């Protein structure tokens, strides 16, 4: 009997191998999920038609996400679909401690799952660093709003960076189901768009960005890059109303493709306006923008994300800083507390408020919420103290699995 064992084992092995190759051929008709790690060794086989072209199939490790539902007793904010804590802060990915401080601010006094605005360079594909950051945000119960920046305005480079950055962002472990992305920043000012005022060009980039992100995952929630609402047309700057009209003329219906509206309602002039102001130069500038969208483009009811705002305080740690602002640090704290409690938090159109900025180097530290030695300015303490909502967004769990990819 022993002499028959080895041939039998060989026959069984061949049968399994042929069966696997048939399965692999069948898989060539299926869509594939973005790989999260290096490919395993490849298997090659001929096409079903029997021609000379080879099909290369590889085992890949993929990351599958499953949203955790909301509680039936939650007080839902209708335009976003979950119980929502709007409070947040503008931070930076490079400093680990910033997310901890943001959580201290946004999740205090009854709050949970506040927001952080984080700039993301579209040429940065450091998966380890960004997944470590997103892991911290999950642990600290912070919802990221990713603001794209630094795209190259060269047709070939632009398209490659849109595609590659979308693939990269899709590979990350986002803390909640919604993946908030703001597409660039104040592009009606030339200094934020590679020295150009080009509404037509920005409209094309915005549409391509929306389409590419949505192609990878419908959970991407894409909004415009907020505009400089208060700026009137001048050298290297274009009035927002004119800018929007030219965008829509280039890409008709571009604003109907947005999921939300990013806004920078700064108190002007000179970041020192009244807390009671109205219109495009005020902390209510988003209302003026909503009116433009509805009147000119038939777009209404977009959820509002205040991705920058705030008063500049007189205090600076740069002795050469001669900038003249109206309010000292205590007056700024009173103003921002008033704005949160009486303007932004009661407004059901608003989803998130992330004032600019946690910390900025001199000579622009008049906007900082922390001193250079990381002590809080009074405005930090004031917003930390206000009563907040226990946010309950749909969170996400991740599990790895192996699948076969064929080309």
N, C-alpha and C positions, 0 to 999 in steps of 0.2 A: 504493500500500500504506500510506503514512503516515497517510492519513485514517482507516484502520481501527484504528490502534494505540491511540489514546486511548480509544475506546469499549470496546476489548477489555480494557484495564487497568481501566476502571470496572467492567465485568462481573466480572472476577476479584476485585476488592476487595469487591464486594457479596456474592459467593459466600462469601468468607472470613468476612465479618461475620456473615452468617446462620448459618454453621456454628458460629462461636464462641458465638452466642446460644443455639443448641440445646445446646451443651455446658454452658453456664452453667445452663440449666434442669435438666439432668440432675444437676448438682452440688447442687441444692437439696435433694436427698434424702440428702446425706452429712453426717456429723458434722464439726465444725470444731475446729481446734486454736487455743489462745489466741494472739492476735496479740502480737508482740514489738515492733512499731513502728507508726507512723502508717499509716492506710489510704491507698492510692493512689486516683486518681479513680474514681468509681462508674460502673457501667453499669446502666441501667434497662430492663426489658422487662416485658411483660404475663405473667400466669400462664398455664400450659398450658391451663387451663380456659377462658381467654378472657374472664374477668371484668375488672372495672375495677381490681382490686388489682394494684399493681406489685411486682415482685421487684427488690430492689436488690442488686446484686452488686459486690463490691470485691476488688481484688487486695490481699492482706495478706502481710507478711513473717513467717514462722514460724520458730521455733527447734526443730530436731529433735535429740534426744539418742540416743546409741548407747553402751551400756555396754561396757567393755573387760573381758573375762573374767578369771577368776583362774587361777593356775598350778596344774597338776595335782600339783605337788610341795609345795604349800603345806600347812602344818599348820593345818587349818581349826578354828576355834572353832565347834562345831556349832550353837549357838543363834543365831548371827548369820551364818554361812555364809562367813566369810573369815578368813584369818590376821590376828590382831587385836592391836594395841598399845593397851592400855586407858588409858594415862596421858594426862592432859589437865589443863586449867585453866579456870576461869571468867574470861571477859574481857568487853570491851565494844566494840561496833562503832565508837564515836565516836573512839577513839584508834588510829591506824594502827599504831603501834609495838607495841601489845599482842599482835597476832597473831605478830609476829616473835619476841617474847620467849616466847610460848607454844610456838612451834615449837622454840626453843632448849631449853626444858624437856622437852617431850614426845618430841622426835625425837632426843635425845642417846643416847650409849652403846648403839648398835645399834638404836635405835628409829626408826620411820618411821610416818607417818600416825596421829599421836595425835589427841586430841579437844579441842574448845573449846566451852564452853557460852556462848551469846550471847543476852542478852535482846532481844526484838523487840517494839516497840510496834505493836499492830495497826492504828494509824492512820497509820503511816509507809509511804508508797508511793514513796520516793525510789529509783527503779530504778537510776540511775547509781551512787549511793553503795553500794547493797547488791551490785550486780554487781561493782563494783570490789573490795569486800571479799571476795566469793566467788572472784574471780580470784586475789586474794592467797592465800586459803586453799588454792586448788588448787596454786599455785606453792610454798607453804610446806608442803604435804602435811599439812593439818589438816582434820579432819572436823567440820563444825558440828553442834551440837545447838541448835536454835532454841527458846528459851523465850518463849512468848507472854505479854504483859502489857498492862495498862491498857485493857481492854475496858469500854465503857460499859454499865451494867446497866439499860438501857431497851430494851424489847422491839424497837422499830423500829430503834434505833441498833445494838443487839447483833447482830441478824440481818444488817444491812448490813455491819458491821465483820467478821463471820465470813466473809461471802461475798467481800468486797473483799480482805481480807488473804489468804485462800486463793488467790484469783486472782493476787495479787501474788507470793506465795511460789512459786507454780507457774511464774511468768515468769522466775525467777532461774536462773542457771547453777550448779546444785549440783555440788560437787566429786566426789561419788561417787553411785552409783546410789540408795542409801538416803537418804531425806530425813527426818532425825530432827527431830521436833517434840514439845516438852513443853507441854501445854496449861495454862498459868498456873502459879501458885506459892503453896503453903501456904494454900490457900483455907479451911482450917478455922480460920484466924486472921483475924478481921474486918479487920485493918489491911491485909491483902493481897487483900481482896475488896470494895473500896469501902465499908468500914465495916459489912459484913454478914456474919453466919455463916448461909449459905444452901446446905446440901448439895443440896437439890432443884433450886435454880436453877443451881448449878454442874453438876449431872448433865445438865441440858438443854443447857447451853452446850457441855459436853464432847462429847455425842453429836452435836450440830450441827457442831461443829468437825471431828470425825472424818469424818462423812459428807461434808462439803464438801471437805475436803482429798482424800479418796479419790476423789471424783467427778472431780477434775481429774487425779489421777495416783496409781495404785496403789503407786508407789514411796514415797509418804509413809508414814513409820513413826511412828505417833502413840502417845504415852504420856500418862499423867496429868500434872498438875502435882504435883510432890512435896508431901507433907503434913508438917506439924510433928508428928512421931511422938511426941515426948516430952511434949507439952502435954496436961494433963488439963483437963476441962471447967471453965470459969470464966467470968469476965466477958469477953465478946467472943471466946471461943475454945471449940471443941468437940473433945472427945476423938476421935482419928482413927477408932477402932473404931465409935463411934456414928455418926460422919459418913458412913463408908462404907456402913453399913446403911441409912441414910436415902437415900443416893444410889441404891442398888440398888432400894429400894422405889419410888422415883420413876421410874426407868428400869430395869426388870428386865433383867438381863444386861449392864448397861453395862460391867462390867469385862472381859467376854468380847470386847468390841470393841477392846480395847487390843492393841497390838503389843508393848509393853514397859512396864516399871514404873520410874518415876522415884522416887528416894528421897533423903532428907536424913539420913543416919545420923551425927548429931553426937554427940560425947562429952559427955554431960551428967552432973552439973549445971553450969550456967554455962560451957559450952563448955570444960570443964576436967576431964572424966571420965578414967577409967583407959583405957589402950590395951587392957587385958585384959577390959573389960566386955562383958556380953551383954545382950540384950533391947532394948526400945524406946528406952532412954536411952543407947544405946551406938553405937559405930561399926559394929555388926552389926544395927542397927535394921531393915534390910531383911529380915532373917530373920523377925522378928516380923510384919512386914507380909505377907510371903509366906504365913505361917501363917494370917493373917486371910483372905486371898484364897481359900485352898484350903478352909478350914473353913466359911466363911460363904457363899461364892459359887461354889465348885467350879472356881476358876481356879487353875491351877498352871503352872509352868515358864515364866513370863514372864521374858524377859531383863531384867536389872537395870542401870539407868543411875544412878550416884551423881552427881547434878547439883549437889549442895552437900555439903560436909563439912569437917572440919578443927578444929583447936584454936585458940583465941584466945591470943595471946601478951601478956605484960604490957606490952611496949613500945608506946608511942604517942608521936607527935610533937606532941601537944596537951598542954600543961602543965596544963590544967584537967581532963584525963581522970582521973577518980577510980575508974573501974571496976576491980574487983579480980578478976584472973584468977590461976590457980594457977601456970602455967608460964611461964618466960622463953623467949626466942626460940630458945635452943639446945635446951631440953627439948622445945619444940614440934617442932623439926626431928627430934629422935630419935623422938618419938611418931609423926609422920606417916610417916617412913621405915619404922618397924616396921609400921604399918597397911598400907602398900602391899605390902611384901615378905611379910608373914606372914598377912594377912587378905584383902585385896581381890584382889591379882593372882593368887593361887592358886585363887580361887573361880571356877569355870567358869560360874557363873550371871551373873557381872558382865561387862558389855560395856565400860563407860567409867567413869572416875573424874575428875571435874572439881571439885577443891576450890574453895571460896569464900575469897578472890577475889584476882585479880592485884594490884589496888590500890584502896584505899578511903580516902576523905578522913577526917581527924579529925572527930569523936571516935571513929569506928568503925574506925580504922586498925589496931586490934589483930588484925583478920582479914587484913591485907594481906600479900602475898608479896613486895612491893616497898616500899621506903621512899619518901618523898615526892620524893626526887631520883633515883628509879628504880634504886637499888642493891638487890641481892637480899637478902632475909632468909635466914638459914641454911636454912630449910625449902625454899626454892627450889633452893639448891645441893644439898641432900640428895636431893631427888627427881630432879634433873638427873643425879645420879651413879649412880642405880640402873640395873641392867641391864634393857634393854627388848627388846621384840619388833619385828621389822621388819613393820609392818602392810602388808597387801596387799588393801585393799578393792577392789571392782569400780568403777573410775573411769569417767568419762563424757566423751565428746567431743561437741561441738555443731557443727551446720552449719545455716546459714540457707537457706531456700528460699521461693519465692513460691507461694501458692495462692489460690484464689478463694473468697470467703465470700459467701453469698447469704442474704437475709432476706426 
